[in-house]
Amino acid sequence: MSATPTRAAIASVAAAMLLGALKGYAAWTTGSVAMLASLADSLLDLVASLVTLAGVRIAAQPADANHRFGHGKAEALAALFQVMLISVSATFIAVRAVERFASGELAAAPEAGIIVSLIAIGVTLALTAYQSRAIAASGSIAIRTDRLHYQSDLLLNSGVIAALVLESIVGLRGADPVFGIGIALWLLWGAWHAASDAMAQLMDREWPEEKRRAFVAVAAQMPGFDSLHDLRTRTSGSHDFAQFHVHIPGTMSVAQAHDVVEALEHRLAAEFPGTEILIHVDPVGQVDRPDDPLRETDELGQIKEP
C-alpha cells in the first residue's frame, strides 16, 4: 500500500489538535452550546484520527503467516470505532442543547466564536481536499470515514456561525440550541452511512455491479478461454480480491492453460491494481457443484448481451 493514507491520517491528527485548541478557547469565551458541540466533535475527531492512523498503519502491513489475506480489515475496524465516537458525540450535543433550550441561557461574546469558526472552515477545507486525493489514490475506507468527520465540520462550523449571529446579534432566542440539535442529527446520519460501509467490508460484500462488469469486460478482451463464471469479489481495506473459474478447451495442455491464466492475471492486475486474483481452470463443459445456489453462469455471456 502507498504511504498516502498514513500521511493523510497524520494531517487529520494535526488539524484536529489545532481546531480543538481554538474551539476550546471559543467555547470558554462564548458559552455557546453550538460551539461546545463543535469542540466536542473536534476532540472526538482527534481520537478518531489517532485510531485512523493506527488502522491504516496496521492495514499497510504485508500478509504474514497468521494473516495470509493481509491486514486490510483493520481499516474497517477503525472506521467502526470512529462511528461509535461520532454517535457518543452526537448524543452529548443533543442532551446539552435540550438543557440549554430549557434554561433560556444566551451565548456571550459571539465575535470570538465566529472568528474561530471561520478559521476552522478554512483548515477543514484544506484537509478534506487532501483527504480526497488520498482516497482517490488508495481507496482507504478509514480515511473516507475520517473525511466524513471533517465534512460534517464544515456544516458544523457554518451552523455555529449562524447560531451565534441569530441568537446574540439578531436576538432570536433559542437559535443556538436548535442548531446544536440539528448538528447532532447530522452527525448521527453520517455515522449510519459510515457504519454501513465498514460493515460491508467486514461482511465481504461483493463489489458494486458496475465494477464487477468492468472487471469481466477487461477479461473478455483476452483470448484463450471460452467463458468466465463463478466470479466472487470482496474488499479489505484498500486491497481487493477476486476469484473466478474459466472454461478452457480440454485439448489444451497444462502448460498452455497455465500461460493463458498467467496472461489473464497480468492483464487484470494492470487494469485493477491492488487486486489479488485467483483463477480456477475448468475444461469446457465442466459444471462444478450444480446444486450450489450461489453458482453463477457465464459472466462473459452477460457482458456481451445488448
N, C-alpha and C positions, 0 to 999 in steps of 0.2 A: 504494500500500500504506500502511496505517496505520503510525504510528511505534511501535506496541505491540511488535513483535518487537525493535526496536532497544533499547527500554527494558528489555525482558526480558533481552536479551543483556548489557547494561551491569550489570544486577542480578546476573547469574550471575558476571561477572568480579569484582565487588566481593566476593561471597560466597566465591569460590574463593581470593582473596587473604587474606581473614580466616581461613578454615579452614586454608589452607596454613601460615600463621604459627603458629596454635595447635597444629596437629598436628606441626609441626617441633619445637616445644618438647617436646611429649609423647613423640615418638619418641626424642628425645635423652635424655630423663629415664628412660623405662621400658625402652628396648632391645627393645620388643615387635615381633615381625615382623608381627603383625596391625596394630599402629599404624603401622609402616613402610609396610605395604601401603596403609593409609588415607591416609598422607601422599603416597605416590606417586600415588595416584588423584586426590587434590586438586590436586597440581601439574600433572598432565596435564589435569585439569578446567580449570585456569586457561588453559593453552594452547588447549584445545578451545573454551573460551568466547570467547577472543580471536578464534579463527578463525570462530566462530559470529557474533560481532559484525561481522566483516568481510563474511561471507557474506550476512547479512540486509541490510546497508547496500548491498552491490552489487546484491542481488536487488531492492531497493526502487527502483533507478534505472529511469526510464521507458525504453521502447523507443527505439532510435535507428537511424540508417541502417545500422549494421553488425549490430544485434541487433533485428530487427523484431518478434520474439516476446518481447522483454523480456530480463531477466537472471535470471529466477527460478531457473534451474538452478544458480546459484551456491550456493543453499542446499543442494542435494543434494551438490554437491562438498564443501562444508564439512562436511556430515554424514559423508561417506566419510572425510575426514581425521580426524574425531573417532573413527570406528570404528578406524582404524589406531592411534591413540594408546591407545585402550582395550585393544586387543589386545597392544600392547607392554607396557602396564602390567600386564595380567594375567599375561603370561609372566614378567616380572620378579618379581612377587609369588610365583608358583608355585615358581620356582627358589630364591628366598630362603627360602621355607617349608620346602622339602625339605632345604636346608642346615641350617636351624635344627632340624628334626626329627632329623637325623642327629647333630648335636652335643649335643643334650640340654640346651642352654642355656636358663635360665629368664628370664622377664621380671622387671624390677625396678620398684619404686615404682608399683604399679598405680593408686594413687589419682589421680595426675595424668592418666593415660590415660583413666580412667573419667570424670573431670570434663570433660576436653576433648571426649570423645565425646558426652557429654550436651549440651554447648553446640552441637556440630556438628549433632546431630539437630534441635535447635530452629531453628537457622539454615536448615538444609536443608528442613524442613517449610514454613517461611515462603516460601522461594524457589520450591519446586515448586508451591505453591498459586498464586503469582503467575504462574509459567510456564504453568500450566494455563489460567488466564484469557487469557493472551496467545495460546495455541494455539487456544482456542475462538474468539477474535476474528479470528485471521489464518490459521490452518491451517498455520503455518510448520513445515516438516519439520526445519529446522535447530534451532529451539527445541525441537521434540519430541525430537530426538536428544540435545540438551543436557540436557533434563529427565531423560532416561534415566540420564545420569551421576549426577545428584543423587538420583534414586530409588534407584539402586543404593547410594548413600552411606548411605541410611537403614539398609539391611541391613548394609552395611559397618561402620558405627559401632556398630550393635547387636552385630555379631559381635565387634568389638574389646572391647566391654564384657564379653561372655560369655567370651571367651578369657582376659582378664585376671583375671576373677573365678575361673574354673575352675582356671587354672594357678597364679596367685600367692596366692589366698586359700584355695580349696578344696584345692589341692595336686595337681590332676590334670595330670600331666606330659604334654606333647605337645599340649595343647588349643590353644595359641596357633598353632603351625604348621598344625594341622589346619584351624582356622578360616581361616587365610590361604589354604590351598589351595581351600577352599570358596568364598571370596570371589573368587579368580581364575577359577574355573569359572563363577560367576555373571556376572562381567564379560564373559567370552567369549560366553556365551549371549545377553546383551543386545546385544553388538556384532554378532552374527549377524543378529538381528532388525532392528537399525538399518541395517545394510548392505543388507538386503533391501528396506527402504522406500526408501532412497536410490537403489538401482539401478532400482527400479520407475519412479521419476520420470525418471531418465536414459534409460531404455529406452522411455519414453512408454507405459507400461501403461495400459490402459483404466480408467475409473472403476469402483469397486465396482458390482456389478449393482443393488444397492438404489438407489444414487444415479442410475444410468442410468435406471431405471424411474421414479423420481420426476421426473426431467427430462422424460421423454416424457409422463408424466401431466399435467404443467403445460401442455405444448404441446397436448395433446389437448383442453384446455378452450377453445382459440382456434378460431374459425370461419374459413372462407375457403379451406381446403385439404383435400384428400382423404386424404393419407397422409404419413407421415414415415418415411424409410428411409435406409440407409447412415449411421447415426449413428456418429461416431468421436470419442472423447474422450481427453484427456490432462491432466496436471497439471504445472506448472512452478513450483516454489516454492509460494507461496500463490495463484498465478494459475491458473485453469482455462481450458481450451479445448474447444469443442465445435463440430463441423461436421456437417451432415446435408443431405439432399435432401428437398424436399416436392413432392408432386404437386398441381398447380393446374389447374383446368379450362382447356382450350385456348382457350375463347371469351373468357377474361379478358384485358383489355388489359395492356400492360406497366406502366402507371401503377397499375392496380388490383392487379396481382401485387406490385408494389413496396410498396403500402400494407399488404397482408396480411403480407408478410415483416417490414416495419418494426414492425408491431404485435406480431408474434410475438417478435421480438428484444427489444423493450422488456419484454414480459411475462416472458420467461425471465431477462433481466438483473435484473429486480426480485426474482425468486424465488431466483436463483443469482448474488448479487453477486460481482464479481471474475472473471466468466467472459466470455471473448471468444467470440462466436458468429458462425459463418459459415454462411449458408444458401444452398443452390443450388436454383433453381427448375426443375422438370421439368413438361411438360404431362402430363395424365393419360394413362396407357398407355405412356409412355416408359420403357424399361428400358435403363439405361446399363451397358455392359460386362457382358453376361450371363454371360461366361465367367470373371469375376473371382471367385475362391473366397472373398474377403472381403466380397462384396456381400451386404448384409443385406436382408431382406424388410420388409414393413410393420410398423414398430415400434408404431404406433397399434393395429393389429390385435392385437398381442401383449398390449398393456396392457388391451384390452377383453375378453380371454379370461377365463373364470371361474377 
